[in-house]
Amino acid sequence: MDTLNSNTEDEIQKKITRLVFVDSVAATMVGFGLYGKFSDKPLPFLNDALVINSLLVIGGVMMVFCGYKVFTLLMMRNK
């Protein structure tokens, strides 16, 4: 029985690790979006407002989703 709990805890930890990686990509997207929005001389690919807004929206949604999933996995692990 103890190995079953250990196995599920390992699986939960692996899922959390994957989500943290995806969340770091999302945070980078939001960072580029904010840099393009407020910088006087943005990078060449950030000259288009559609790209900037897409980075902000997609990155923001990914961050919220990952935060929610990590929170629920942590609650499952602590039960």
Secondary structure, 3 states (H helix, E strand, C coil): CHHHHHHHHHHHHHHHHHHHHHHHHHHHHHHHHHHHHHCCCCCHHHCCHHHHHHHHHHHHHHHHHHHHHHHHHHHHHHC
